[in-house]
Amino acid sequence: MSNYQIETKCIQSGWHPGKGEPRVLPIYQSTTFKYDTSEQMGRLFDLEDSGYFYTRLQNPTNDAVAEKICELEGGVAAMLTSSGQAANYYAIFNICEAGDHMICSSTVYGGTFNLFGATLKKQGISCTFVDPDASLEELSQAFLPNTKAVFAESIANPALVVLDIEKFAKAAHDHGVLLIVDNTFPTPINCRPFEWGADIVTHSTTKYMDGHAMCVGGCIVDSGNFDWNQHAEKYPGLTQPDPTYHGIVYTEKFGKGAYITKATAQIMRDLGSIQSPQNAFLLNVGLETLHLRVPRHCENAREVAEFLNGHEKVAWVNFAGLKDNKYYDLAKKYMPNGTCGVISFGLKGGRKVSVDFMDRLNMIAIVTHVADARTCVLHPASHTHRQMTDEQLVEAGVAPDLIRLSVGIENVQDILEDLAQALEGVDND
């Protein structure tokens, strides 16, 4: 499918039925798969043959959807997880262990900030958070001899910082370390991190890929470009024998598939955050219209951002599609067709006024979600980032009055009218 355009891949990639097989990807709703001999099953457990024997490790429905996302991103291998949070955890834990260190952009989603800054710390993996706008020289100062990975979001949630992917990739590669980019917000329709030097891409498929707020899920995609053997001493889990599989060396046996094979055969085997085949099936339905929905999200968001930017009660608007935005030029470089449908803004009068405004909305719902077909709104300081201190909120780019507005694909006039009536009712004094 590599020769097809991305719109065609959204529909055609992943599932390739043969004669007499279902035209639509079926749901393999089974925990187990039958074999004729014990030897056949044993070869699967030894990673000598490819195939299916237990859905916690692999499932045909999941693999078809993972293959589609892999082709959309331009990678060599991919795997689905039960959530985007699981995808980010596995992406790091697949190469890090107690005593290792990682670097992360400080503006990542609050849950990811906690995962890397608190939970991984309990497992002996330390994390240094860096300003995504830092210079290459400043980034370089964060690296330690035991640094194994750099992590960032292509568009930060909810700070909407646009990542300078080339800068982060150079910093990582100059130190023999890989760059992992969470590409959830722009999706591969608008941004292809591998083309700018990223090595691994993760997604919360719960967002635009699913597109309908039906199923939680995640995905990890490997570019196949990072040379593990060149930095063998940093990544012994991939370049040295795995005693849990009779001494297999993943890079020797699986080549460019080493990273995803290890993540599946070892990390998923032990931790088990698999996506259900039912969820994968519904995710695939969403992917088939991703190339149609993302442009509409971006178009609507641009109109909404322009409306808010000109409103007398609005103090500030952050949307990279606005020409006066700090990240406009970076967005044009990495995402020339648009960024995403998410806007952040604040109202004159501060936090209390922002909360009052949200309570006055009618069609636009207050939900702990973002990036689906329906327009929704959230106050991160009160909700997703509630556990952070004021200092951490500032570091993460989350102002106390910040409103995260996820613009859907409804008629934009209805969205604007709901915003207008809510703004009219708030008191900025």
Secondary structure as UniProt FT lines:
FT   TURN            2..3
FT   HELIX           6..12
FT   TURN            19..20
FT   HELIX           38..45
FT   TURN            46..47
FT   TURN            55..57
FT   HELIX           60..73
FT   STRAND          77..81
FT   HELIX           84..93
FT   TURN            94..95
FT   TURN            98..99
FT   STRAND          101..105
FT   TURN            106..107
FT   HELIX           110..114
FT   HELIX           115..119
FT   HELIX           120..122
FT   TURN            123..124
FT   STRAND          126..130
FT   TURN            132..133
FT   HELIX           136..140
FT   TURN            141..142
FT   TURN            145..146
FT   STRAND          147..153
FT   TURN            157..159
FT   HELIX           165..174
FT   TURN            175..176
FT   STRAND          178..182
FT   TURN            184..186
FT   HELIX           187..190
FT   HELIX           193..196
FT   STRAND          200..204
FT   TURN            205..210
FT   STRAND          218..222
FT   HELIX           229..231
FT   TURN            232..234
FT   HELIX           236..239
FT   HELIX           243..245
FT   TURN            246..247
FT   HELIX           250..254
FT   HELIX           255..257
FT   HELIX           258..262
FT   HELIX           263..268
FT   HELIX           269..271
FT   HELIX           277..287
FT   TURN            288..289
FT   HELIX           290..309
FT   TURN            312..313
FT   STRAND          314..318
FT   TURN            320..321
FT   TURN            323..324
FT   TURN            326..327
FT   HELIX           328..334
FT   TURN            336..337
FT   STRAND          342..347
FT   TURN            348..349
FT   HELIX           351..359
FT   STRAND          365..366
FT   STRAND          376..378
FT   TURN            380..387
FT   HELIX           390..395
FT   TURN            396..397
FT   TURN            400..401
FT   STRAND          403..406
FT   HELIX           412..425
//
